[in-house]
Amino acid sequence: MIYQEKKEKSRDKNKIQRAKPSGEKKEKPPKKEKYFEGVIAKFSQSKIMVIGDFISDVYVYGKPFRLSREAPVVVIRHEWENIVPGGAGNAAHNLASLGCKVYAVGILGNDEVGNSTLNQLKKKGVNGDGLLLSHIVNTISKTRIMAGDDHTSKQQVIRIDKVNQEPIPARLQEKIYAQFKRLANEVDAIVVSDYGYGVVSNRIISLLQALAKEKMVVVDSRYQLMRFRGVTAVTPNESEAEKAIRMRLFEDHGVERAAHLLMEKLKLQAVLITRGNRGMTLLEKPAKIFHLPISGHDDITDVTGAGDTVATVFTLALAAGAGFYDAAFLANCAAGVVVMKSGTAVLTREELWEAVKKHYE
């Protein structure tokens, strides 16, 4: 059910009263298929920057065939492997797949996985002029070992992360900042994909705060959400919201409280909290709360990268002229598509439109 909060007309102007729709039947979004079709059609006219931590997601597929003689573990026979853009790379990949002009700002190591990731992004049409390729740092990678028998879905057995032990050198940080500053005026909106690996520095945060006065800046930050005061919106998951406000979230009322605290402390226009199989919660100024139920099936295949998809579609819809609720609705539909795919996945405009139409069937 979708809930909306409205200010009570009383002497206590700060009191919030939840107005529930009558009846027990779940509400559907307003019937405006043509409107959403128009918003999606405008995606190709938008220019979006993605700045943040570009990661290589490596998938190694194999078939278990015996127990090891060395240890009580299963031996997996290697079959094939695949490298796909992850982190900020997944955000950029999603945007490119949806047809908009994408500018990437960040850093990759000049190594096999880094070059593969950069080449894939460029093939998809991403402008990689702001993406540094350096011998000094390694590409951050997440290698997932996927095992399963023939004619079965491969399951993740273990994940191995490769990260840089030292911070990004100052001279590389300076180059990243220079590219960011140079390209910022070229775009309509900015997605910040901050996984905590050091690309989003203090100077970049300061510039983002200044830019948010004239264009949309949407932040998806894993560890330093509370530092993005003054941006347009943030898109944390429940766990990230809990850490940011240092409070456990229980049911809808706890998530609502978290959204209000984030909006108040960070001076935001909107907060979109993703909640897994419970959908999303949107808080929009001045005090409008919406609970969006999960789109599609709740029998989720893989949540890898779903947060990137939400942030990018939310931002792209805003850039295309949608309001916060409509942008959240589209982001929810997009998430419902990618979680049904295995691995780090993207979606097309056609898939998004099909997901939207299912809400009116």
C-alpha positions in Angstrom: 0.0 0.0 0.0 1.2 3.5 -0.8 1.1 5.9 2.2 1.3 9.6 2.0 2.0 11.9 4.9 0.6 15.4 5.1 1.0 18.2 7.5 -1.8 18.5 10.0 -3.7 21.8 9.9 -3.2 22.7 13.6 -1.3 25.0 15.8 1.6 22.5 15.9 3.0 23.0 12.4 5.7 20.4 12.9 3.3 17.5 13.6 3.0 15.0 10.8 -0.2 13.0 10.3 -0.2 10.0 8.0 -3.2 9.9 5.7 -4.0 6.4 4.6 -6.0 5.7 1.5 -9.4 4.3 2.2 -9.9 0.5 1.9 -7.4 -2.3 2.1 -6.7 -2.7 -1.7 -3.2 -1.8 -2.8 -3.1 1.4 -4.8 -1.5 1.5 -8.2 0.4 4.5 -9.6 -1.8 6.9 -11.6 -2.7 5.6 -15.1 -0.4 7.6 -17.2 1.4 5.2 -19.4 1.8 7.8 -22.1 3.5 10.1 -19.7 6.0 7.5 -18.7 6.6 6.5 -22.3 7.4 10.2 -22.9 9.8 10.4 -20.0 11.6 7.2 -21.2 11.8 8.6 -24.7 13.5 11.7 -23.4 16.4 9.6 -21.9 18.3 9.9 -25.1 18.4 13.7 -24.7 20.0 13.7 -21.3 23.7 14.0 -20.4 24.6 12.4 -17.1 28.0 12.1 -15.4 29.0 9.2 -13.2 31.8 9.9 -10.7 33.0 7.4 -8.2 34.7 4.1 -7.7 34.9 2.1 -10.9 35.2 -1.6 -10.2 35.7 -4.7 -12.3 33.3 -7.5 -11.5 34.9 -10.8 -12.5 32.8 -14.0 -12.8 34.6 -17.3 -13.0 32.2 -20.2 -13.9 32.9 -23.8 -13.3 31.5 -27.3 -12.6 32.1 -29.1 -9.3 33.3 -32.6 -10.1 35.1 -34.1 -7.0 36.3 -33.5 -3.5 39.9 -32.3 -3.1 42.5 -34.6 -1.6 44.2 -31.5 0.0 41.3 -30.2 2.1 37.6 -30.9 2.7 36.5 -28.7 -0.2 34.9 -29.2 -3.6 37.2 -29.0 -6.7 35.6 -26.9 -9.4 36.6 -27.4 -13.1 37.0 -24.0 -14.8 34.7 -23.5 -17.8 34.7 -19.9 -18.6 34.9 -16.4 -17.1 33.6 -12.9 -17.8 34.5 -9.4 -16.8 31.8 -6.7 -16.5 31.9 -3.1 -15.2 30.9 -2.9 -11.5 30.4 -0.1 -9.0 30.4 3.3 -10.8 31.1 1.3 -13.9 27.8 -0.5 -13.5 26.0 2.8 -13.1 27.6 4.2 -16.3 26.8 0.9 -18.1 23.2 1.2 -17.1 22.9 4.7 -18.2 24.4 3.9 -21.6 22.1 1.0 -22.0 19.2 3.3 -21.4 20.3 5.5 -24.3 21.6 8.7 -22.6 25.0 10.4 -23.1 27.3 9.3 -20.3 30.5 10.9 -18.9 32.6 8.7 -16.6 35.0 10.2 -14.1 37.2 8.0 -11.9 40.3 5.8 -12.1 41.2 2.3 -13.2 44.5 0.4 -13.1 46.3 -0.1 -16.3 45.9 -3.9 -16.0 44.0 -6.6 -17.7 40.7 -6.2 -15.9 41.0 -2.4 -16.0 41.5 -2.2 -19.7 38.7 -4.7 -20.3 36.3 -2.6 -18.2 37.3 0.6 -19.9 36.9 -1.0 -23.4 33.5 -2.3 -22.5 32.3 1.1 -21.4 33.6 2.8 -24.5 31.9 0.2 -26.7 28.6 1.0 -25.0 29.2 4.7 -25.9 30.4 6.0 -22.5 32.7 9.0 -22.8 35.8 7.8 -20.9 37.9 11.0 -21.3 37.5 11.6 -17.5 38.4 8.0 -16.6 42.2 7.8 -15.7 44.1 4.6 -16.5 47.1 4.4 -14.2 50.1 2.1 -13.6 50.3 3.3 -10.0 47.1 1.7 -8.7 45.4 -1.6 -9.3 41.9 -1.9 -10.6 39.5 -2.7 -7.8 38.0 -6.1 -8.6 35.5 -8.5 -7.1 35.9 -12.0 -8.3 33.0 -14.3 -7.8 33.4 -18.1 -8.2 30.2 -19.4 -9.7 29.7 -23.2 -9.6 26.9 -25.5 -10.7 26.2 -28.7 -12.6 25.1 -28.8 -16.3 21.6 -27.4 -16.9 21.5 -25.7 -13.4 21.9 -22.1 -12.3 25.4 -21.4 -11.2 25.6 -20.4 -7.5 28.2 -18.1 -6.0 30.6 -20.1 -3.8 33.1 -17.4 -2.7 34.0 -13.8 -3.6 37.6 -12.5 -3.6 38.1 -8.7 -3.5 41.3 -7.1 -4.7 41.7 -3.5 -3.4 44.5 -1.0 -3.1 46.0 -0.9 0.4 47.2 2.7 0.0 45.1 5.8 -0.6 45.0 7.2 -4.2 48.1 9.3 -4.6 47.6 13.1 -4.3 48.7 13.8 -7.9 46.1 11.3 -9.2 43.5 12.8 -7.0 44.3 16.2 -8.5 43.9 14.8 -12.0 40.5 13.2 -11.1 39.3 16.5 -9.7 40.5 18.4 -12.8 38.6 16.1 -15.0 35.5 16.3 -12.8 35.6 20.1 -12.8 36.1 20.2 -16.6 33.2 17.9 -17.5 30.7 19.1 -14.8 29.4 21.9 -16.9 28.7 19.5 -19.9 26.1 17.5 -18.1 22.5 17.8 -16.9 22.8 15.7 -13.8 25.4 13.9 -11.7 25.3 10.4 -10.2 27.8 9.8 -7.3 28.7 6.2 -6.9 30.8 6.2 -3.8 31.9 2.7 -2.6 34.5 4.1 -0.2 37.7 3.5 -2.3 38.8 7.1 -2.2 37.8 8.7 -5.5 35.1 10.9 -3.9 37.5 13.2 -2.0 36.7 16.2 0.2 37.4 18.6 -2.8 35.0 16.7 -5.0 32.3 16.7 -2.3 32.6 20.5 -1.9 32.3 21.0 -5.7 29.3 18.6 -5.8 27.6 20.7 -3.1 28.1 23.8 -5.2 26.9 22.1 -8.4 23.7 20.9 -6.6 22.5 24.5 -6.6 22.1 24.4 -10.4 21.7 20.8 -11.4 20.6 17.4 -10.0 23.2 15.6 -7.9 22.1 12.2 -6.6 24.4 10.3 -4.2 24.7 6.6 -3.6 27.3 6.4 -0.8 28.1 3.3 1.2 30.1 4.8 4.1 30.1 8.6 4.1 26.5 9.5 3.4 26.4 12.2 6.1 29.1 14.3 4.3 26.9 15.1 1.3 25.0 18.0 2.8 23.1 20.1 0.2 22.9 17.6 -2.7 19.6 17.0 -4.4 18.9 13.4 -3.2 20.4 10.3 -1.7 19.5 6.7 -2.4 20.8 4.5 0.5 19.6 1.0 1.2 18.3 0.2 4.7 21.6 -0.9 6.1 23.4 2.3 4.8 20.6 4.5 6.2 21.0 2.7 9.6 24.7 3.3 9.7 24.3 7.0 8.7 21.8 7.9 11.4 23.1 5.3 13.9 19.7 3.8 14.5 18.1 0.4 13.9 15.2 0.6 11.4 12.1 -1.4 12.3 9.2 -1.6 9.8 7.8 1.3 7.9 7.8 3.8 10.8 11.5 3.3 11.4 12.4 3.9 7.7 10.2 7.0 7.6 12.0 8.3 10.7 15.4 7.7 9.0 14.3 9.4 5.8 13.1 12.5 7.8 16.4 12.6 9.7 18.5 12.4 6.6 16.5 15.1 4.9 16.7 17.4 7.9 20.4 16.9 8.5 21.5 17.0 4.9 19.1 19.6 3.6 17.9 17.4 0.8 15.0 17.6 -1.7 14.3 13.9 -1.6 15.4 10.7 0.1 14.9 7.3 -1.6 15.6 4.3 0.7 15.7 0.9 -1.0 14.4 -2.0 1.0 15.0 -5.2 -0.9 11.9 -7.3 -1.3 9.9 -4.7 0.6 10.3 -2.2 -2.2 11.3 1.4 -1.5 10.4 4.4 0.6 10.5 7.9 -0.8 10.4 11.1 1.2 9.9 14.2 -0.9 9.8 17.8 0.4 8.1 19.1 2.4 7.0 16.0 4.1 5.5 13.5 1.6 6.2 9.9 2.3 5.5 7.1 -0.2 6.0 3.4 0.3 6.4 1.7 -3.1 5.9 -2.1 -3.1 8.4 -4.3 -4.9 8.0 -4.2 -8.7 7.7 -7.6 -10.4 8.3 -10.9 -8.5 9.7 -11.1 -5.0 11.5 -14.3 -6.0 14.7 -12.4 -6.5 17.5 -14.0 -8.6 20.5 -11.7 -7.8 20.6 -8.2 -6.1 24.2 -7.5 -7.3 24.3 -3.9 -8.7 20.6 -3.2 -8.1 21.4 -0.1 -6.0 23.4 1.3 -9.0 20.4 0.8 -11.2 18.1 2.6 -8.8 20.4 5.6 -8.5 20.9 5.9 -12.2 17.3 5.5 -13.3 16.1 7.8 -10.6 18.6 10.5 -11.7 18.0 10.0 -15.4 14.2 10.3 -14.9 14.7 13.5 -13.0 16.9 14.9 -15.8 14.2 13.9 -18.3 11.7 16.1 -16.4 10.0 13.6 -14.0 9.1 14.5 -10.5 10.6 12.7 -7.5 7.7 10.2 -7.1 7.6 9.3 -10.8 11.4 9.0 -10.9 11.2 6.6 -7.9 8.4 4.6 -9.6 10.6 4.2 -12.7 13.6 3.3 -10.6 11.5 0.7 -8.8 10.4 -0.8 -12.1 14.1 -0.9 -13.2 15.2 -2.6 -10.1 12.5 -5.3 -10.5 14.0 -6.1 -13.9 17.7 -6.3 -13.0 17.2 -8.4 -9.8 15.7 -11.2 -12.0 19.0 -11.4 -13.9 22.1 -13.2 -12.7 25.2 -11.1 -11.9 25.9 -7.5 -12.4 23.1 -6.6 -14.9 21.7 -3.7 -16.9 18.4 -3.0 -18.6 17.2 -1.4 -21.8 14.6 1.2 -22.4 12.4 -1.5 -23.9 12.7 -3.6 -20.7 11.9 -0.6 -18.5 8.8 0.2 -20.6 7.6 -3.4 -20.5 7.9 -3.3 -16.7 6.0 0.0 -16.5 3.1 -1.4 -18.6 2.8 -4.4 -16.3 1.7 -2.1 -13.5 -1.4 -1.3 -15.6 -2.5 -4.7 -16.6 
